[in-house]
Amino acid sequence: MSITKQFLKSKPECKVTFVVENVDAKTVAVAGDFNNWEKAELKKLKNGSFKGSLNIPVDASYEFKYAVDQNWMTEPEADGARWNDFAGAENSILSL
């Protein structure tokens, strides 16, 4: 799994690319504070990885997770982790 950040010069946004590798899954999505926890599907690549990009406002930190075949997973390479009482689990942190 990995995250790539590309800060845009024209807007106060960052193009964040999410990549989930080495999973045996039919679907992978990302959801978090940045999209009101609405699952954004990642595209399955020929090599079996899943990849997708979102433009996200900067100067904030966001909680997020991946939904891998509807099972929530954290991102080990995230900027951090935070306990969420509502979810009863840790969420990954994305700092922009």
KALIN-V263294 format. One record per backbone hydrogen bond with DSSP energy under -0.5 kcal/mol. NH is the residue of the N-H (numbers start at 1). CO is the residue of the C=O. E is the energy in kcal/mol with one decimal. If there is no record, write none. Layout:
{{NH;CO;E} {NH;CO;E}}
This chain:
{{2;19;-2.5} {4;17;-2.1} {6;15;-1.9} {8;13;-2.4} {13;11;-2.0} {14;56;-2.4} {15;6;-3.0} {16;14;-0.8} {16;54;-3.1} {17;4;-2.8} {17;15;-0.5} {18;16;-0.6} {18;52;-3.1} {19;2;-2.5} {20;50;-2.7} {21;19;-0.5} {25;23;-1.2} {29;67;-1.7} {30;40;-2.1} {31;65;-2.4} {33;63;-2.5} {35;32;-1.6} {36;33;-1.1} {37;32;-3.1} {38;35;-1.9} {39;37;-0.5} {40;30;-2.7} {41;39;-0.7} {42;28;-3.2} {43;51;-2.8} {45;49;-3.5} {48;45;-2.0} {50;20;-2.5} {51;43;-2.3} {52;18;-1.9} {54;16;-2.2} {56;14;-2.6} {56;54;-0.6} {58;12;-2.0} {59;96;-1.2} {62;94;-2.7} {64;92;-2.2} {65;31;-2.4} {66;73;-3.0} {67;29;-2.7} {68;66;-0.7} {68;71;-3.0} {69;27;-2.6} {69;67;-0.7} {71;68;-1.9} {72;70;-0.5} {73;66;-2.6} {76;74;-0.7} {78;75;-1.7} {79;93;-2.1} {80;93;-0.6} {82;91;-2.3} {84;89;-2.4} {85;83;-0.5} {88;84;-2.1} {89;84;-1.3} {91;82;-2.8} {92;64;-2.1} {93;80;-2.3} {94;62;-2.7} {95;93;-0.5} {96;60;-2.9} {96;94;-0.5}}
